[in-house]
Amino acid sequence: MATILIACSHLGELERIADIMALDGHICLRCPDGQAVRETLKESRPDLVITDVDLPGLDAFDLVRLLEDVSNGQGIPLIIGHAGIDTDVPSTPQPGFFWMGHATSSDDLAEIVKTRLEMGVQERVSGHILIVDDDKELRELVSRRLQMAGYRTSVAFDGEDGLVSMEQNPDLVLTDVDMPRLDGFGFLAQLRALPQYRQVPVIIMTAHAGRGEDAARGLQLGANDYVRKPFHWEELLARVHTQLRVREAHRLTVEKQRDLAVIELAGAAAHEINNPLEIIYNYLSY
């Protein structure tokens, strides 16, 4: 059970969301405008906030900053929807909230809330994932699912576009194999030829991995893992999480080795300095 603040000037939509949350036993704080949100946050710290992007008296982006202030920087999960006209998911999702769009079904909303509550404040440090796939529908679906799990995403429609998108420095890449212009293998080969991207984990998505050919070729070219299409979301999320953990462990190991090298260098320099000082001291003692 969690305390959820629902901010929406459309009273019918506000009550619909509150009814969905009540089915899972959550406590709902109802706020019809920005002033009510501010007053409520003076008295309570909700576990999660659901708000309309057109909330009177409080812009959604200002709400992100307000939640940072009242939580002392710890972060309160924020879900933003649209109770008015249908609105597409922003092409560049902003950190700090999840965009659920318009008229989300009861089951989808309950799943989103459950996921965000389980994540807590981890969404800001989960990582940035680049999705490279020429299938627009699948690309957007994978992007939304990863966002629900707390990851920041960006998309590219083929390998050439993917290489350009690497300038955003993603923490992990999900790439399809069969794409126009530059396919997944060509993209992977060019990626691994660039020193700055050799350590970025890459997971290939393929409909042919059952034969093992695509998987084997991808791994030979430097892919870290692969997943079969159609894939189970739990498997995809598990593979993404594992590769990000491996990369983080590698980063920490490199930093530790660098620190040890600095310490050894400092010790060697101190030894070189101490040797002549010891000779001088012994000479003066006689």
CYANA upper distance limits for C-alpha pairs under 8 A (distance plus 0.5 A):
  1 MET  CA     24 ASP  CA      7.70
  1 MET  CA     25 GLY  CA      6.00
  1 MET  CA     26 HIS  CA      5.35
  1 MET  CA     27 ILE  CA      7.77
  2 ALA  CA     25 GLY  CA      8.22
  2 ALA  CA     26 HIS  CA      5.43
  2 ALA  CA     27 ILE  CA      6.62
  2 ALA  CA     46 PRO  CA      8.24
  2 ALA  CA     47 ASP  CA      6.49
  2 ALA  CA     48 LEU  CA      8.28
  3 THR  CA     26 HIS  CA      6.40
  3 THR  CA     27 ILE  CA      5.17
  3 THR  CA     28 CYS  CA      6.45
  3 THR  CA     29 LEU  CA      7.84
  3 THR  CA     46 PRO  CA      5.54
  3 THR  CA     47 ASP  CA      5.84
  3 THR  CA     48 LEU  CA      7.35
  4 ILE  CA     26 HIS  CA      7.31
  4 ILE  CA     27 ILE  CA      6.55
  4 ILE  CA     28 CYS  CA      5.45
  4 ILE  CA     29 LEU  CA      6.59
  4 ILE  CA     46 PRO  CA      5.97
  4 ILE  CA     47 ASP  CA      6.42
  4 ILE  CA     48 LEU  CA      5.51
  4 ILE  CA     49 VAL  CA      6.13
  4 ILE  CA     50 ILE  CA      7.86
  5 LEU  CA     28 CYS  CA      6.30
  5 LEU  CA     29 LEU  CA      5.04
  5 LEU  CA     30 ARG  CA      6.68
  5 LEU  CA     31 CYS  CA      7.79
  5 LEU  CA     46 PRO  CA      6.56
  5 LEU  CA     48 LEU  CA      6.94
  5 LEU  CA     49 VAL  CA      5.21
  5 LEU  CA     50 ILE  CA      6.72
  6 ILE  CA     14 LEU  CA      7.25
  6 ILE  CA     17 ILE  CA      8.16
  6 ILE  CA     18 ALA  CA      7.83
  6 ILE  CA     28 CYS  CA      7.26
  6 ILE  CA     29 LEU  CA      6.46
  6 ILE  CA     30 ARG  CA      5.64
  6 ILE  CA     31 CYS  CA      6.51
  6 ILE  CA     49 VAL  CA      6.48
  6 ILE  CA     50 ILE  CA      5.36
  6 ILE  CA     51 THR  CA      6.36
  7 ALA  CA     14 LEU  CA      7.69
  7 ALA  CA     30 ARG  CA      6.75
  7 ALA  CA     31 CYS  CA      5.10
  7 ALA  CA     32 PRO  CA      6.16
  7 ALA  CA     33 ASP  CA      7.01
  7 ALA  CA     34 GLY  CA      8.23
  7 ALA  CA     37 VAL  CA      7.42
  7 ALA  CA     49 VAL  CA      8.13
  7 ALA  CA     50 ILE  CA      6.69
  7 ALA  CA     51 THR  CA      5.02
  7 ALA  CA     52 ASP  CA      6.86
  7 ALA  CA     55 LEU  CA      7.58
  8 CYS  CA     13 GLU  CA      7.75
  8 CYS  CA     14 LEU  CA      6.05
  8 CYS  CA     31 CYS  CA      6.92
  8 CYS  CA     32 PRO  CA      5.51
  8 CYS  CA     33 ASP  CA      7.04
  8 CYS  CA     51 THR  CA      6.37
  8 CYS  CA     52 ASP  CA      5.76
  8 CYS  CA     55 LEU  CA      6.48
  8 CYS  CA     83 ALA  CA      8.33
  9 SER  CA     14 LEU  CA      7.89
  9 SER  CA     31 CYS  CA      8.24
  9 SER  CA     32 PRO  CA      4.92
  9 SER  CA     33 ASP  CA      6.38
  9 SER  CA     52 ASP  CA      8.26
  9 SER  CA     55 LEU  CA      6.73
  9 SER  CA     56 PRO  CA      7.61
 10 HIS  CA     14 LEU  CA      6.65
 10 HIS  CA     32 PRO  CA      7.96
 10 HIS  CA     83 ALA  CA      7.40
 11 LEU  CA     15 GLU  CA      6.66
 11 LEU  CA     32 PRO  CA      7.72
 12 GLY  CA     16 ARG  CA      6.70
 13 GLU  CA     17 ILE  CA      6.71
 13 GLU  CA     83 ALA  CA      7.27
 14 LEU  CA     18 ALA  CA      6.71
 14 LEU  CA     30 ARG  CA      7.83
 14 LEU  CA     32 PRO  CA      8.48
 15 GLU  CA     19 ASP  CA      6.52
 16 ARG  CA     20 ILE  CA      6.91
 17 ILE  CA     21 MET  CA      6.76
 18 ALA  CA     22 ALA  CA      6.55
 18 ALA  CA     28 CYS  CA      6.68
 18 ALA  CA     30 ARG  CA      8.43
 19 ASP  CA     23 LEU  CA      6.99
 20 ILE  CA     24 ASP  CA      7.84
 20 ILE  CA    106 SER  CA      6.79
 20 ILE  CA    110 ALA  CA      7.50
 21 MET  CA     25 GLY  CA      7.20
 21 MET  CA     26 HIS  CA      5.97
 21 MET  CA     27 ILE  CA      8.12
 21 MET  CA     28 CYS  CA      7.81
 21 MET  CA    110 ALA  CA      7.57
 22 ALA  CA     26 HIS  CA      5.69
 22 ALA  CA     27 ILE  CA      7.32
 22 ALA  CA     28 CYS  CA      7.98
 29 LEU  CA     40 THR  CA      8.35
 31 CYS  CA     36 ALA  CA      5.72
 31 CYS  CA     37 VAL  CA      6.19
 31 CYS  CA     40 THR  CA      8.40
 32 PRO  CA     36 ALA  CA      7.07
 32 PRO  CA     37 VAL  CA      8.46
 32 PRO  CA     55 LEU  CA      8.29
 33 ASP  CA     37 VAL  CA      7.03
 33 ASP  CA     55 LEU  CA      6.33
 33 ASP  CA     56 PRO  CA      5.68
 33 ASP  CA     57 GLY  CA      6.65
 33 ASP  CA     58 LEU  CA      7.80
 34 GLY  CA     38 ARG  CA      6.82
 34 GLY  CA     55 LEU  CA      6.98
 34 GLY  CA     56 PRO  CA      6.30
 34 GLY  CA     57 GLY  CA      4.97
 34 GLY  CA     58 LEU  CA      5.03
 35 GLN  CA     39 GLU  CA      6.77
 35 GLN  CA     57 GLY  CA      6.96
 35 GLN  CA     58 LEU  CA      8.10
 36 ALA  CA     40 THR  CA      6.52
 37 VAL  CA     41 LEU  CA      6.62
 38 ARG  CA     42 LYS  CA      7.00
 39 GLU  CA     43 GLU  CA      7.50
 40 THR  CA     44 SER  CA      6.51
 41 LEU  CA     45 ARG  CA      6.51
 41 LEU  CA     46 PRO  CA      8.30
 41 LEU  CA     70 VAL  CA      7.68
 45 ARG  CA     70 VAL  CA      7.99
 45 ARG  CA     71 SER  CA      7.91
 46 PRO  CA     76 ILE  CA      8.02
 47 ASP  CA     76 ILE  CA      6.78
 47 ASP  CA     77 PRO  CA      7.68
 47 ASP  CA    117 LEU  CA      7.76
 48 LEU  CA     76 ILE  CA      6.25
 48 LEU  CA     77 PRO  CA      5.47
 48 LEU  CA     78 LEU  CA      6.50
 48 LEU  CA     79 ILE  CA      8.40
 48 LEU  CA    116 ARG  CA      8.40
 48 LEU  CA    117 LEU  CA      7.46
 49 VAL  CA     76 ILE  CA      7.77
 49 VAL  CA     77 PRO  CA      6.86
 49 VAL  CA     78 LEU  CA      5.35
 49 VAL  CA     79 ILE  CA      6.68
 50 ILE  CA     78 LEU  CA      6.48
 50 ILE  CA     79 ILE  CA      5.23
 50 ILE  CA     80 ILE  CA      6.42
 50 ILE  CA     81 GLY  CA      8.04
 51 THR  CA     55 LEU  CA      7.66
 51 THR  CA     60 ALA  CA      8.07
 51 THR  CA     78 LEU  CA      8.15
 51 THR  CA     79 ILE  CA      6.86
 51 THR  CA     80 ILE  CA      5.56
 51 THR  CA     81 GLY  CA      6.76
 52 ASP  CA     60 ALA  CA      8.18
 52 ASP  CA     80 ILE  CA      6.26
 52 ASP  CA     81 GLY  CA      5.51
 52 ASP  CA     82 HIS  CA      5.68
 52 ASP  CA     83 ALA  CA      6.73
 53 VAL  CA     59 ASP  CA      7.54
 53 VAL  CA     60 ALA  CA      5.97
 53 VAL  CA     80 ILE  CA      6.48
 53 VAL  CA     81 GLY  CA      6.45
 53 VAL  CA     82 HIS  CA      6.15
 54 ASP  CA     59 ASP  CA      7.56
 54 ASP  CA     60 ALA  CA      8.03
 54 ASP  CA     82 HIS  CA      7.64
 55 LEU  CA     59 ASP  CA      7.09
 55 LEU  CA     60 ALA  CA      7.92
 58 LEU  CA     62 ASP  CA      7.04
 58 LEU  CA     63 LEU  CA      7.05
 59 ASP  CA     63 LEU  CA      6.74
 60 ALA  CA     64 VAL  CA      7.04
 60 ALA  CA     80 ILE  CA      8.01
 61 PHE  CA     65 ARG  CA      7.34
 62 ASP  CA     66 LEU  CA      6.67
 63 LEU  CA     67 LEU  CA      6.58
 64 VAL  CA     68 GLU  CA      6.92
 64 VAL  CA     78 LEU  CA      8.00
 64 VAL  CA     96 GLY  CA      7.15
 64 VAL  CA     97 PHE  CA      8.03
 65 ARG  CA     69 ASP  CA      6.88
 66 LEU  CA     70 VAL  CA      6.86
 67 LEU  CA     71 SER  CA      6.52
 67 LEU  CA     75 GLY  CA      7.10
 67 LEU  CA     76 ILE  CA      6.67
 68 GLU  CA     72 ASN  CA      6.60
 68 GLU  CA     73 GLY  CA      5.30
 68 GLU  CA     74 GLN  CA      7.29
 68 GLU  CA     75 GLY  CA      5.92
 68 GLU  CA     76 ILE  CA      7.73
 69 ASP  CA     73 GLY  CA      6.68
 71 SER  CA     75 GLY  CA      6.31
 71 SER  CA     76 ILE  CA      7.33
 74 GLN  CA    121 VAL  CA      7.20
 75 GLY  CA    120 GLY  CA      8.47
 75 GLY  CA    121 VAL  CA      6.05
 76 ILE  CA    120 GLY  CA      7.77
 76 ILE  CA    121 VAL  CA      7.15
 77 PRO  CA     96 GLY  CA      7.84
 77 PRO  CA     97 PHE  CA      7.03
 77 PRO  CA    116 ARG  CA      6.84
 77 PRO  CA    117 LEU  CA      7.71
 77 PRO  CA    120 GLY  CA      6.98
 77 PRO  CA    121 VAL  CA      7.22
 78 LEU  CA     96 GLY  CA      7.51
 78 LEU  CA     97 PHE  CA      5.28
 78 LEU  CA     98 PHE  CA      6.85
 79 ILE  CA     97 PHE  CA      6.20
 79 ILE  CA     98 PHE  CA      5.37
 79 ILE  CA     99 TRP  CA      6.55
 79 ILE  CA    100 MET  CA      7.27
 80 ILE  CA     97 PHE  CA      7.48
 80 ILE  CA     98 PHE  CA      6.66
 80 ILE  CA     99 TRP  CA      5.48
 80 ILE  CA    100 MET  CA      6.53
 80 ILE  CA    101 GLY  CA      7.78
 81 GLY  CA     99 TRP  CA      6.63
 81 GLY  CA    100 MET  CA      5.67
 81 GLY  CA    101 GLY  CA      5.28
 81 GLY  CA    102 HIS  CA      6.31
 81 GLY  CA    103 ALA  CA      8.47
 82 HIS  CA     86 ASP  CA      7.57
 82 HIS  CA     87 THR  CA      7.60
 82 HIS  CA    101 GLY  CA      6.16
 82 HIS  CA    102 HIS  CA      5.33
 82 HIS  CA    103 ALA  CA      7.86
 83 ALA  CA    102 HIS  CA      6.70
 83 ALA  CA    103 ALA  CA      7.35
 84 GLY  CA    102 HIS  CA      7.98
 85 ILE  CA    102 HIS  CA      7.76
 86 ASP  CA    101 GLY  CA      7.63
 86 ASP  CA    102 HIS  CA      5.71
 86 ASP  CA    103 ALA  CA      8.24
 87 THR  CA    101 GLY  CA      6.44
 87 THR  CA    102 HIS  CA      6.77
 88 ASP  CA    101 GLY  CA      6.96
 89 VAL  CA     93 PRO  CA      8.20
 89 VAL  CA     99 TRP  CA      7.08
 89 VAL  CA    100 MET  CA      8.00
 89 VAL  CA    101 GLY  CA      6.68
 90 PRO  CA     99 TRP  CA      8.39
 91 SER  CA    154 SER  CA      8.34
 92 THR  CA    153 THR  CA      8.33
 92 THR  CA    154 SER  CA      7.18
 93 PRO  CA     98 PHE  CA      8.50
 93 PRO  CA     99 TRP  CA      8.15
 93 PRO  CA    152 ARG  CA      7.58
 93 PRO  CA    153 THR  CA      7.71
 93 PRO  CA    154 SER  CA      8.49
 94 GLN  CA    152 ARG  CA      8.33
 95 PRO  CA    124 ARG  CA      7.26
 95 PRO  CA    152 ARG  CA      7.31
 96 GLY  CA    123 GLU  CA      7.98
 96 GLY  CA    124 ARG  CA      7.16
 98 PHE  CA    147 GLN  CA      7.24
 98 PHE  CA    148 MET  CA      7.45
100 MET  CA    104 THR  CA      7.41
104 THR  CA    108 ASP  CA      6.81
104 THR  CA    109 LEU  CA      6.53
105 SER  CA    109 LEU  CA      6.57
106 SER  CA    110 ALA  CA      6.64
107 ASP  CA    111 GLU  CA      6.70
108 ASP  CA    112 ILE  CA      6.63
109 LEU  CA    113 VAL  CA      6.65
110 ALA  CA    114 LYS  CA      6.62
111 GLU  CA    115 THR  CA      6.62
112 ILE  CA    116 ARG  CA      6.63
112 ILE  CA    148 MET  CA      6.70
113 VAL  CA    117 LEU  CA      6.57
114 LYS  CA    118 GLU  CA      6.73
115 THR  CA    119 MET  CA      6.72
115 THR  CA    148 MET  CA      7.11
115 THR  CA    149 ALA  CA      6.92
116 ARG  CA    120 GLY  CA      6.73
116 ARG  CA    148 MET  CA      7.52
116 ARG  CA    149 ALA  CA      7.75
116 ARG  CA    150 GLY  CA      7.83
119 MET  CA    123 GLU  CA      7.05
119 MET  CA    149 ALA  CA      7.83
119 MET  CA    150 GLY  CA      7.45
122 GLN  CA    126 SER  CA      6.59
122 GLN  CA    150 GLY  CA      7.63
123 GLU  CA    149 ALA  CA      8.13
123 GLU  CA    150 GLY  CA      4.70
123 GLU  CA    151 TYR  CA      6.64
124 ARG  CA    150 GLY  CA      7.89
124 ARG  CA    151 TYR  CA      8.26
126 SER  CA    150 GLY  CA      6.88
126 SER  CA    151 TYR  CA      5.96
126 SER  CA    152 ARG  CA      8.25
127 GLY  CA    151 TYR  CA      6.05
127 GLY  CA    152 ARG  CA      6.73
127 GLY  CA    170 PRO  CA      8.15
127 GLY  CA    171 ASP  CA      6.33
127 GLY  CA    172 LEU  CA      8.26
127 GLY  CA    244 LEU  CA      8.14
128 HIS  CA    151 TYR  CA      6.50
128 HIS  CA    152 ARG  CA      5.13
128 HIS  CA    153 THR  CA      6.03
128 HIS  CA    154 SER  CA      8.17
128 HIS  CA    170 PRO  CA      5.50
128 HIS  CA    171 ASP  CA      5.70
128 HIS  CA    172 LEU  CA      7.22
129 ILE  CA    151 TYR  CA      7.44
129 ILE  CA    152 ARG  CA      6.71
129 ILE  CA    153 THR  CA      5.31
129 ILE  CA    154 SER  CA      6.93
129 ILE  CA    170 PRO  CA      5.96
129 ILE  CA    171 ASP  CA      6.41
129 ILE  CA    172 LEU  CA      5.46
129 ILE  CA    173 VAL  CA      6.18
129 ILE  CA    174 LEU  CA      7.76
130 LEU  CA    153 THR  CA      6.30
130 LEU  CA    154 SER  CA      5.43
130 LEU  CA    155 VAL  CA      6.06
130 LEU  CA    156 ALA  CA      7.87
130 LEU  CA    162 GLY  CA      8.42
130 LEU  CA    165 SER  CA      8.22
130 LEU  CA    166 MET  CA      8.35
130 LEU  CA    170 PRO  CA      6.45
130 LEU  CA    171 ASP  CA      8.45
130 LEU  CA    172 LEU  CA      6.89
130 LEU  CA    173 VAL  CA      5.29
130 LEU  CA    174 LEU  CA      6.66
131 ILE  CA    139 ARG  CA      7.21
131 ILE  CA    142 VAL  CA      8.37
131 ILE  CA    143 SER  CA      7.74
131 ILE  CA    153 THR  CA      7.77
131 ILE  CA    154 SER  CA      6.79
131 ILE  CA    155 VAL  CA      5.22
131 ILE  CA    156 ALA  CA      6.65
131 ILE  CA    173 VAL  CA      6.56
131 ILE  CA    174 LEU  CA      5.34
131 ILE  CA    175 THR  CA      6.45
132 VAL  CA    139 ARG  CA      7.92
132 VAL  CA    155 VAL  CA      6.38
132 VAL  CA    156 ALA  CA      5.16
132 VAL  CA    157 PHE  CA      6.17
132 VAL  CA    158 ASP  CA      6.34
132 VAL  CA    159 GLY  CA      7.37
132 VAL  CA    162 GLY  CA      6.50
132 VAL  CA    173 VAL  CA      7.98
132 VAL  CA    174 LEU  CA      6.59
132 VAL  CA    175 THR  CA      5.04
132 VAL  CA    176 ASP  CA      6.65
133 ASP  CA    138 LEU  CA      8.25
133 ASP  CA    139 ARG  CA      6.37
133 ASP  CA    155 VAL  CA      8.32
133 ASP  CA    156 ALA  CA      6.95
133 ASP  CA    157 PHE  CA      5.57
133 ASP  CA    158 ASP  CA      6.26
133 ASP  CA    175 THR  CA      6.57
133 ASP  CA    176 ASP  CA      5.63
133 ASP  CA    179 MET  CA      7.42
134 ASP  CA    139 ARG  CA      7.94
134 ASP  CA    156 ALA  CA      8.19
134 ASP  CA    157 PHE  CA      4.93
134 ASP  CA    158 ASP  CA      6.08
134 ASP  CA    176 ASP  CA      8.29
134 ASP  CA    179 MET  CA      6.32
134 ASP  CA    180 PRO  CA      8.02
135 ASP  CA    139 ARG  CA      6.40
135 ASP  CA    157 PHE  CA      7.96
136 LYS  CA    140 GLU  CA      6.59
136 LYS  CA    157 PHE  CA      8.01
137 GLU  CA    141 LEU  CA      6.64
138 LEU  CA    142 VAL  CA      6.52
139 ARG  CA    143 SER  CA      6.65
139 ARG  CA    155 VAL  CA      7.68
140 GLU  CA    144 ARG  CA      6.65
141 LEU  CA    145 ARG  CA      6.73
142 VAL  CA    146 LEU  CA      6.64
143 SER  CA    147 GLN  CA      6.66
143 SER  CA    153 THR  CA      6.59
143 SER  CA    154 SER  CA      8.04
143 SER  CA    155 VAL  CA      8.21
144 ARG  CA    148 MET  CA      6.66
145 ARG  CA    149 ALA  CA      6.98
145 ARG  CA    233 TRP  CA      8.45
146 LEU  CA    150 GLY  CA      7.01
146 LEU  CA    151 TYR  CA      5.98
146 LEU  CA    152 ARG  CA      7.99
146 LEU  CA    153 THR  CA      7.80
146 LEU  CA    237 LEU  CA      8.07
147 GLN  CA    151 TYR  CA      5.35
147 GLN  CA    152 ARG  CA      6.46
147 GLN  CA    153 THR  CA      7.35
149 ALA  CA    237 LEU  CA      8.49
155 VAL  CA    162 GLY  CA      8.31
155 VAL  CA    165 SER  CA      8.31
156 ALA  CA    161 ASP  CA      5.93
156 ALA  CA    162 GLY  CA      5.63
156 ALA  CA    165 SER  CA      7.33
157 PHE  CA    161 ASP  CA      6.72
157 PHE  CA    162 GLY  CA      7.67
158 ASP  CA    162 GLY  CA      6.49
158 ASP  CA    179 MET  CA      6.24
158 ASP  CA    180 PRO  CA      6.96
158 ASP  CA    181 ARG  CA      7.58
158 ASP  CA    182 LEU  CA      6.82
158 ASP  CA    183 ASP  CA      7.27
158 ASP  CA    184 GLY  CA      8.30
159 GLY  CA    163 LEU  CA      6.75
159 GLY  CA    179 MET  CA      7.80
159 GLY  CA    181 ARG  CA      7.77
159 GLY  CA    182 LEU  CA      5.20
159 GLY  CA    183 ASP  CA      6.13
159 GLY  CA    184 GLY  CA      6.60
159 GLY  CA    186 GLY  CA      7.68
159 GLY  CA    187 PHE  CA      5.29
160 GLU  CA    164 VAL  CA      7.19
160 GLU  CA    181 ARG  CA      7.60
160 GLU  CA    182 LEU  CA      6.23
160 GLU  CA    187 PHE  CA      7.52
161 ASP  CA    165 SER  CA      6.69
162 GLY  CA    166 MET  CA      6.76
162 GLY  CA    187 PHE  CA      7.95
163 LEU  CA    167 GLU  CA      8.13
163 LEU  CA    187 PHE  CA      7.59
163 LEU  CA    191 LEU  CA      7.63
165 SER  CA    169 ASN  CA      8.46
166 MET  CA    170 PRO  CA      6.99
170 PRO  CA    200 VAL  CA      8.22
171 ASP  CA    200 VAL  CA      6.67
171 ASP  CA    201 PRO  CA      7.70
171 ASP  CA    244 LEU  CA      7.78
172 LEU  CA    200 VAL  CA      6.27
172 LEU  CA    201 PRO  CA      5.47
172 LEU  CA    202 VAL  CA      6.44
172 LEU  CA    203 ILE  CA      8.39
172 LEU  CA    240 VAL  CA      8.27
172 LEU  CA    243 GLN  CA      8.34
172 LEU  CA    244 LEU  CA      7.56
173 VAL  CA    200 VAL  CA      7.87
173 VAL  CA    201 PRO  CA      6.79
173 VAL  CA    202 VAL  CA      5.22
173 VAL  CA    203 ILE  CA      6.73
174 LEU  CA    202 VAL  CA      6.47
174 LEU  CA    203 ILE  CA      5.45
174 LEU  CA    204 ILE  CA      6.33
174 LEU  CA    205 MET  CA      7.35
175 THR  CA    184 GLY  CA      6.62
175 THR  CA    202 VAL  CA      7.85
175 THR  CA    203 ILE  CA      6.90
175 THR  CA    204 ILE  CA      5.40
175 THR  CA    205 MET  CA      6.27
176 ASP  CA    183 ASP  CA      8.21
176 ASP  CA    184 GLY  CA      6.09
176 ASP  CA    204 ILE  CA      6.28
176 ASP  CA    205 MET  CA      5.21
176 ASP  CA    206 THR  CA      6.52
177 VAL  CA    183 ASP  CA      6.21
177 VAL  CA    184 GLY  CA      4.57
177 VAL  CA    185 PHE  CA      6.89
177 VAL  CA    204 ILE  CA      7.28
177 VAL  CA    205 MET  CA      6.98
177 VAL  CA    206 THR  CA      6.31
177 VAL  CA    214 ASP  CA      8.42
178 ASP  CA    183 ASP  CA      6.04
178 ASP  CA    184 GLY  CA      6.92
178 ASP  CA    206 THR  CA      8.32
179 MET  CA    183 ASP  CA      5.06
179 MET  CA    184 GLY  CA      7.20
182 LEU  CA    186 GLY  CA      6.29
182 LEU  CA    187 PHE  CA      6.73
183 ASP  CA    187 PHE  CA      6.61
184 GLY  CA    188 LEU  CA      6.52
184 GLY  CA    204 ILE  CA      8.04
185 PHE  CA    189 ALA  CA      6.60
185 PHE  CA    217 ARG  CA      8.40
185 PHE  CA    218 GLY  CA      6.99
185 PHE  CA    221 LEU  CA      7.86
186 GLY  CA    190 GLN  CA      6.71
187 PHE  CA    191 LEU  CA      6.51
188 LEU  CA    192 ARG  CA      6.66
188 LEU  CA    218 GLY  CA      8.28
188 LEU  CA    221 LEU  CA      7.14
188 LEU  CA    222 GLY  CA      7.64
188 LEU  CA    223 ALA  CA      7.75
189 ALA  CA    193 ALA  CA      6.83
189 ALA  CA    221 LEU  CA      6.44
189 ALA  CA    222 GLY  CA      8.10
190 GLN  CA    194 LEU  CA      7.28
191 LEU  CA    197 TYR  CA      6.69
191 LEU  CA    198 ARG  CA      7.48
192 ARG  CA    197 TYR  CA      6.84
192 ARG  CA    198 ARG  CA      5.43
192 ARG  CA    221 LEU  CA      8.28
192 ARG  CA    222 GLY  CA      7.29
193 ALA  CA    198 ARG  CA      7.82
194 LEU  CA    198 ARG  CA      6.98
199 GLN  CA    247 ARG  CA      8.19
200 VAL  CA    247 ARG  CA      8.17
201 PRO  CA    223 ALA  CA      7.63
201 PRO  CA    224 ASN  CA      6.34
201 PRO  CA    243 GLN  CA      6.87
201 PRO  CA    244 LEU  CA      7.95
201 PRO  CA    247 ARG  CA      7.71
202 VAL  CA    222 GLY  CA      8.40
202 VAL  CA    223 ALA  CA      5.59
202 VAL  CA    224 ASN  CA      5.91
202 VAL  CA    225 ASP  CA      7.29
203 ILE  CA    223 ALA  CA      6.52
203 ILE  CA    224 ASN  CA      6.36
203 ILE  CA    225 ASP  CA      5.27
203 ILE  CA    226 TYR  CA      5.47
203 ILE  CA    227 VAL  CA      7.63
203 ILE  CA    240 VAL  CA      8.34
204 ILE  CA    215 ALA  CA      8.25
204 ILE  CA    218 GLY  CA      7.54
204 ILE  CA    223 ALA  CA      7.36
204 ILE  CA    225 ASP  CA      7.06
204 ILE  CA    226 TYR  CA      5.10
204 ILE  CA    227 VAL  CA      6.84
205 MET  CA    226 TYR  CA      6.37
205 MET  CA    227 VAL  CA      5.60
205 MET  CA    228 ARG  CA      6.40
205 MET  CA    229 LYS  CA      7.01
206 THR  CA    214 ASP  CA      7.69
206 THR  CA    215 ALA  CA      8.39
206 THR  CA    226 TYR  CA      8.01
206 THR  CA    227 VAL  CA      7.05
206 THR  CA    228 ARG  CA      5.71
206 THR  CA    229 LYS  CA      6.05
207 ALA  CA    228 ARG  CA      6.08
207 ALA  CA    229 LYS  CA      5.05
207 ALA  CA    230 PRO  CA      7.45
208 HIS  CA    212 GLY  CA      7.82
208 HIS  CA    213 GLU  CA      8.00
208 HIS  CA    214 ASP  CA      6.88
208 HIS  CA    228 ARG  CA      7.75
208 HIS  CA    229 LYS  CA      8.36
209 ALA  CA    213 GLU  CA      6.95
209 ALA  CA    214 ASP  CA      6.02
209 ALA  CA    215 ALA  CA      5.92
209 ALA  CA    227 VAL  CA      8.13
209 ALA  CA    228 ARG  CA      6.31
210 GLY  CA    228 ARG  CA      7.89
212 GLY  CA    216 ALA  CA      6.43
213 GLU  CA    217 ARG  CA      6.64
214 ASP  CA    218 GLY  CA      6.44
215 ALA  CA    219 LEU  CA      6.64
215 ALA  CA    226 TYR  CA      6.76
216 ALA  CA    220 GLN  CA      6.65
217 ARG  CA    221 LEU  CA      6.76
218 GLY  CA    222 GLY  CA      6.98
218 GLY  CA    223 ALA  CA      5.85
218 GLY  CA    226 TYR  CA      8.43
219 LEU  CA    223 ALA  CA      5.06
219 LEU  CA    224 ASN  CA      6.91
219 LEU  CA    225 ASP  CA      7.48
224 ASN  CA    243 GLN  CA      8.11
225 ASP  CA    239 ARG  CA      8.12
227 VAL  CA    231 PHE  CA      7.25
227 VAL  CA    236 LEU  CA      7.37
231 PHE  CA    235 GLU  CA      7.66
231 PHE  CA    236 LEU  CA      7.39
232 HIS  CA    236 LEU  CA      6.89
233 TRP  CA    237 LEU  CA      6.54
234 GLU  CA    238 ALA  CA      6.55
235 GLU  CA    239 ARG  CA      6.69
236 LEU  CA    240 VAL  CA      6.68
237 LEU  CA    241 HIS  CA      6.51
238 ALA  CA    242 THR  CA      6.56
239 ARG  CA    243 GLN  CA      6.72
240 VAL  CA    244 LEU  CA      6.76
241 HIS  CA    245 ARG  CA      6.70
242 THR  CA    246 VAL  CA      6.72
243 GLN  CA    247 ARG  CA      6.67
244 LEU  CA    248 GLU  CA      6.65
245 ARG  CA    249 ALA  CA      6.64
246 VAL  CA    250 HIS  CA      6.68
247 ARG  CA    251 ARG  CA      6.66
248 GLU  CA    252 LEU  CA      6.74
249 ALA  CA    253 THR  CA      6.66
250 HIS  CA    254 VAL  CA      6.70
251 ARG  CA    255 GLU  CA      6.74
252 LEU  CA    256 LYS  CA      6.60
253 THR  CA    257 GLN  CA      6.67
254 VAL  CA    258 ARG  CA      6.62
255 GLU  CA    259 ASP  CA      6.65
256 LYS  CA    260 LEU  CA      6.66
257 GLN  CA    261 ALA  CA      6.65
258 ARG  CA    262 VAL  CA      6.81
259 ASP  CA    263 ILE  CA      6.75
260 LEU  CA    264 GLU  CA      6.64
261 ALA  CA    265 LEU  CA      6.57
262 VAL  CA    266 ALA  CA      6.60
263 ILE  CA    267 GLY  CA      6.63
264 GLU  CA    268 ALA  CA      6.63
265 LEU  CA    269 ALA  CA      6.67
266 ALA  CA    270 ALA  CA      6.65
267 GLY  CA    271 HIS  CA      6.70
268 ALA  CA    272 GLU  CA      6.82
269 ALA  CA    273 ILE  CA      6.80
270 ALA  CA    274 ASN  CA      6.55
271 HIS  CA    275 ASN  CA      6.71
272 GLU  CA    276 PRO  CA      7.94
273 ILE  CA    277 LEU  CA      7.24
274 ASN  CA    278 GLU  CA      6.50
275 ASN  CA    279 ILE  CA      6.98
276 PRO  CA    280 ILE  CA      6.73
277 LEU  CA    281 TYR  CA      6.60
278 GLU  CA    282 ASN  CA      6.63
279 ILE  CA    283 TYR  CA      6.65
280 ILE  CA    284 LEU  CA      6.70
281 TYR  CA    285 SER  CA      6.73
282 ASN  CA    286 TYR  CA      7.44
